[in-house]
Amino acid sequence: MDRLTQDEDAVWRTLAQVVHQLPRVLDEDMSRAEGLSMTEFAILRVLSEAPDHRLRMVELAAATALSPSRITRVVGDLARIGMVSRERHASDARGSVAALTDVGLKKAESADPAHVASARRWVLDHIDPADRPAVLRALRRIADGIVSRR
């Protein structure tokens, strides 16, 4: 049976620890600061950067790496509190669009400083600036490998 080398095992276990713990601490920070989950913030942020603050639900799911059912549920939750509206797609009756409301845009903007602080606190402050390009290359290769397999 092929086993991981000591170095491979250390990388793998450390990455697994980060993958499991990072979402929790980011979520806690965002919830405490803004009353949002990181998933909700990610949706608001992606919509705030989209043309006309609108995206087809399938595009929003892809941009946030969420399943279609999860994006539907979270967008529904955000719609109930007035941050997002759901609309029919203009040229495709089967498709729907998530549109950021003014309330949602303000929330995305007000939550951004909490997001930046959390990203720095839990990740960026622990990576030497000189190491960031190498870390970014490694993370992109991992992400690209995952995306290409889906």
C-alpha positions in Angstrom: 0.0 0.0 0.0 1.3 3.4 -1.0 1.6 5.8 1.9 2.2 9.5 2.2 5.7 10.6 2.9 6.3 12.4 6.2 6.3 15.8 4.4 3.2 14.9 2.3 1.4 13.8 5.5 2.3 17.0 7.3 1.0 19.2 4.4 -2.1 17.1 4.0 -3.0 17.1 7.7 -2.3 20.8 8.1 -4.4 21.6 5.0 -7.2 19.4 6.3 -7.1 21.3 9.7 -7.3 24.7 7.9 -10.1 23.5 5.5 -12.2 22.4 8.5 -11.5 25.3 10.9 -11.2 28.3 8.6 -14.9 28.4 7.5 -16.0 28.3 11.2 -13.8 31.2 12.4 -14.7 33.3 9.3 -18.4 32.6 9.8 -18.1 33.5 13.5 -16.4 36.8 12.7 -18.9 37.8 10.1 -21.9 36.7 12.2 -20.6 38.7 15.2 -19.7 41.8 13.1 -22.6 41.9 10.6 -25.2 39.2 11.5 -24.4 37.4 8.2 -23.0 34.0 7.4 -19.9 33.9 5.2 -22.1 32.3 2.6 -24.6 35.2 2.7 -21.7 37.6 2.5 -20.2 35.8 -0.4 -23.5 36.0 -2.3 -23.9 39.7 -1.6 -20.3 40.4 -2.6 -20.5 38.5 -5.9 -23.8 40.3 -6.7 -22.3 43.6 -5.8 -19.5 43.0 -8.3 -21.8 41.8 -11.1 -23.1 43.9 -14.0 -26.2 45.7 -12.8 -25.9 43.8 -9.5 -27.6 40.8 -11.1 -26.7 37.2 -12.0 -28.5 34.1 -13.2 -28.8 31.7 -10.3 -26.6 29.1 -12.1 -23.9 31.7 -12.5 -24.2 32.8 -8.9 -23.9 29.2 -7.7 -20.8 28.7 -9.8 -19.2 32.0 -8.6 -19.7 31.1 -5.0 -19.0 27.3 -5.4 -22.4 26.5 -3.9 -24.8 23.7 -5.1 -27.9 24.8 -7.0 -30.1 23.8 -4.0 -28.0 25.6 -1.5 -27.9 28.8 -3.6 -31.7 28.7 -4.0 -32.1 28.3 -0.2 -29.7 31.1 0.8 -30.9 33.5 -1.9 -34.4 32.8 -0.6 -33.3 33.7 2.9 -31.7 36.9 1.7 -34.8 37.7 -0.3 -37.0 37.3 2.8 -35.0 40.0 4.6 -34.9 42.3 1.6 -31.3 42.1 0.5 -31.9 40.2 -2.7 -34.8 39.9 -5.1 -35.5 37.0 -7.4 -36.6 37.8 -11.0 -37.4 35.8 -14.1 -34.7 35.8 -16.7 -35.7 38.2 -19.5 -35.0 35.8 -22.3 -35.2 32.4 -20.6 -38.5 31.7 -18.8 -36.9 28.7 -17.1 -34.1 30.7 -15.6 -34.2 33.0 -12.7 -31.9 35.9 -11.7 -30.8 37.1 -8.3 -30.7 40.9 -8.0 -29.0 42.8 -5.2 -31.3 45.4 -3.6 -30.1 48.7 -2.3 -30.3 47.3 1.2 -28.2 44.3 0.1 -25.6 46.5 -1.6 -25.3 48.6 1.6 -24.9 45.5 3.7 -22.2 44.1 1.3 -20.4 47.4 1.6 -20.7 47.6 5.4 -19.6 44.0 5.8 -16.5 44.3 3.7 -14.3 45.7 6.4 -15.2 42.8 8.7 -14.3 40.4 5.8 -11.0 42.1 5.3 -10.1 42.1 9.0 -11.0 38.4 9.2 -9.1 37.4 6.1 -6.0 39.2 7.5 -6.4 37.9 11.0 -6.9 34.2 10.1 -4.9 33.9 6.9 -2.9 36.8 5.4 -1.1 37.9 8.5 0.3 34.4 8.8 1.8 34.3 5.3 5.0 36.3 4.8 4.4 38.7 1.9 7.4 37.2 0.1 5.7 33.7 0.3 2.3 34.8 -1.0 3.0 34.3 -4.7 4.1 30.7 -4.0 1.1 30.1 -1.7 -1.2 31.6 -4.4 0.3 29.4 -7.1 -0.2 26.2 -5.0 -3.7 27.1 -4.0 -4.7 27.9 -7.6 -3.3 24.5 -8.8 -5.4 22.8 -6.1 -8.5 24.8 -7.0 -8.0 24.3 -10.7 -7.7 20.6 -10.2 -10.9 20.5 -8.2 -12.8 22.6 -10.7 -11.6 20.6 -13.7 -12.9 17.4 -12.1 -16.4 18.6 -11.5 
